[in-house]
Amino acid sequence: MPQSLLVLADCECGYVIKSPGSDEPQVYTDAFETNFLQQNDIASDADWIVQKYPRDSTPFRQLNQAQNVVSNPISGDSAGRAKSGDPGLQLFVKPPVNGAVPISELVTSRTDMLYGSYRAALKYTAVPGTCGGFFFYYDDNNEIDVELLSSRRTSDSTNPVFLVIHSPSPPPSQSPQVPFHPDDGFHEYRFDWTPDSVSFFADGALIGTMNSGLPTHPGRIIFNHWSNGDNGWTRGPPTENAVMSIAYVKAYFNSSSDAGATQRQLTDCKDPAAPNAVCEVPDMSGVLDIEQPTRFFTKGDSSSAGSAATSNPPQPTKPTSSPTPQAPQQQSAQTQSATATEEGGKKTTVDASCGGEKGYTCLGGQWGDCCSSHGWWYVSSSSFVALF
């Protein structure tokens, strides 16, 4: 099974995200994870595409080059050292050559990513004159940006992160300060995207929420590190090599690649109360210690960020289509393949939905006894309530 699509048996009922400030946990069916600290060659990873193309801009042109995206894994020696510089995937911006700035960019092969929680552990450059980006993208009107500008750090207390949602209307934006220097170590940047809002986090702390101009189409995740010398934004370009390093990427989301994917996932969930049937995704807090364990669900178990859980992971395939996404309520109205039994004058659910157009009840069903406001069952445990 493709690594990026893998949902392990002990998470067969989904992945739970508990966002600070949110009344209801969110549950997602897909997991996409990459541990760049153990990746030997980005070019051989079919989950990712390294971009290679020129970009017209002023005052300097830009040139995406494959050689500017460098895998730098932690080695197997006793000190756990990388070959050169910070470990992980290195994205370079180099001094201009003949009026063009060599830059770097990579994108996910998957273009079916919809609502979910998206996270990346980054160590930004201290070299002034670049912009580092981590964002969701469908088109210029459906985009969620987290950006860092190395020239905007003017003092120890001035460390802004630039948050933007691009939409047909004037894009909402915020530039909160974070209580750390983005170049002092690996920090986790995260955004949780639902139909109602996008919430942004830094090291697990909420730094901003936006409720307008939200994307409505599935897309992909992009990382870039660039400069065009524009004094109003990147400034620069740098006079020496600047490097942004990525330790890991983790995404837990619903896919749009098949309108029935979420439906099948819930139907395959036999016992949500069973141990580890619903996997709660832990929050990151503080600077990432690459020698300490971090959870990679698709690797089969907890693993140190500096030690791979599998030596020969299966190779993923690239998605072939991105149909228009549908909400769970819409999906459930389209799938009805079994005869419902009566329970208290209502039909017991046969597909994990409840209420809505079909009027099913969860009472007497195999998935649980209550409905959430989203029209799906929920399961209680000692630590959380997972709403579907």
Protein Blocks (a to p, Z undefined) as FASTA:
>chain_A
ZZklpccfklmnopcdddehiabdcddfbdcdddfklcfblklmmkbccddddddddfbd
cdddfklpccddddfbfnopafbhjedjdddddddeehiacddddddfblcbccdddddd
ddddfbehiacdddddfblmlccdddddfklpmbfklccdddddddfbdcdddddddfbd
fkloccdddddddfkbccddeehiafbdcfehiafbdcddddddddehiaklngmidfbd
cddddfbdcdddddfkbmklmmmmmmmmmblmbghkbccddddedjddfkbccddfknop
acdfkbcfbfbdcdddddfbdcddddfklmmmmgccbdcddeehiacdfehpaehjnopa
fehpanbjbdcfkopacdddfkbccdZZ
